[in-house]
Amino acid sequence: MVLGKMTRITILGVVLSGLLLAGCGTKAAEPADHHGEAHKEVAANGDLQEMTGGTDKLPTFLDPLDPVLKTAYTTAAGVKDILGSIPCYCGCGESAGHKSNLNCFIKEVHPDGSVVWDDHGTRCGVCVETAMTVSELSKQGKSVKEIRSVIDKTYSTGGYAAPTPTPDVL
């Protein structure tokens, strides 16, 4: 068993909260602008994207949402270097052009450290569960290749969508 019982319960709670937000395909309501504090745009696929000064400053689109989603975004930011090597199996590769699970939370990190966040993860239990599992496995000392193997094994069957086109881990 890779994940402990309490970890599975925690992940399940996060996933259920995410699923209650209606699944991957629904657009979240756009919050009001906060006096120019953040730069927000709507991507071609309808995802809301917001730039902040760094991973320590979460996007304002999380403000009206369940706090568990703030935890998911903070967790994703903490393992962003790993998530770039982990595919997502929610269908966002086709629907949103994502390249990895990282893109469900973070579109890009600029050289100055500023971050363009993506709200896709606020509506998708698969995205949240993947990021939380990656974080837990990383804390257990698993390598990126081992983590990817667990994620691929978990989501390659059971009716999940095709994975994002994430390059294999060497």
N, C-alpha and C positions, 0 to 999 in steps of 0.2 A: 504494500500500500504506500503510495507516494505521499498523499496528503492525509493528515490526521483528521479525526472525527470533528474536532472543534473548527479546524480550518475549513472543512467541507460545509459545516453549518454556517460559518461566516460568509463564505462564497455564495452559498445558496441564498442567504438573506439579501446580499447585494444583487444577485441575479434576479430574484423575485421582485425586488424594488424596481429594477430596471425594466422588467417585463411589464410591470404595472403602468409604466409610462407609455405603453402602447406598441412596443416593438420597434424594429429598425426602420420601417418605412414612413413613419409619421413625423411631420415637422413640428418642433417645439415652438412655443410662442416666443417671439423676440422681445426681450426686455427693453425698457426705455433706455435711451442714451444717458450716460452718467456724466454730463458736462464735459464731454470730450476726453474722459479719462482713458477710454479704450477705443481702438479703431475696429469697427465691425463691418463685415461684408457678408453677403449671402452668395455662396458658391453656386455654380451652374446646376448642381444636383439638388439645391435647396438647403444644404447644410449651412448653419450660421457659423461664421468664423470670426474670431476676435483676437486681436494682438494685445499682449501685455508685455511688461518690461522683462519678464523672465518666468521660469517655472515656479518661483516662489509667490507669484501673483496670479491667482486663478481668474479665469474669465468671469465677467459679470453675468453671462447667461446662466451660470450655475446658481446665482443668488436665490431665485424663487423655487428652486428644485429641492428634492429630498437631500438632506445632508450626506446620505450614503454616496451620492454621486460626486460630491466634493471629495470624499475619501477615494473614490475610484480614480478621479482625475489626478489627485495628489500622488496616488500609488503609481499610476501610469507615468507621470512625470519622473518619479523616482527610479523607474526601470526603463526609461526611454531608449537607452542604448541597446537594451535587449529586445524591446518590442519591435524595433526596426528590423529584426531578424525573424520575427514570429508572424506567420500568416494569420489572417482573420477569416473565419468561415461563416460570416453572416450574409455574404453576397455583396459587400461593399466594394469589392474589386471591380465588379461590373457596374454597379449602380452609382458609385461615387468615385471610381478611379483610384481607390486606395491601393497602396503597394504592400502594406503590412498592418498589423494591429495598431501600431503607433499612430497611423493616420486617422484612426477612429477618435483619437483624443488630441493629437498634435499634428497639424499640417506640416509645420516646419519650424526649425529653430534657426534664427538669423545669426550671423557672425558676432553681432553685438550682444547676443544672449536673449534678445527679445523672442517671444514665442507667438506663433499663430495657432491658436487652439481651434478645434473643430467640435461642434456639438453633436456629432453623430453618436458618440458613446453615451449620450444622455438618453437615447431612445433604444438601446440595444443590449439585451442581456448577454448575448454571445460575446460581444466586445468587452463588456465589463468583466464577465467571468474569465475570459482569456487573460486580461491584464492582471486580475487579482491572482490567478493561478501562477502566472509568470513570476509575480512578485514573491509569492510564497515559496516556489521552487528555487528561486534565486537565494532567498534567505536560508534555504536548506543546503546551499552550496552546490547546487546542480549547475553544470556548464550550460552554455547557450544551446549547444547541440542536444544535450539531454532534455532541456526544457522544450525545445522545438519538437523533439520526438514525442513527448507526452502530449503536447497540444495537437500535433498531427494525428496521433493515435486516437485521441478523444473525439475529434471533430471530423475525421475522414469518413466516418460511417454514421448512421443514425439520422439521415435526412438533412444534414446541414448543407449549406451552399458550397460551391467550389471555393477553394482558398484564394486569397489575394496572390498576385504574382510575386511572391517574396523569394528572392534568391536563396538557394540552399546554404546552410551553415557549413563551412569547411572544417 
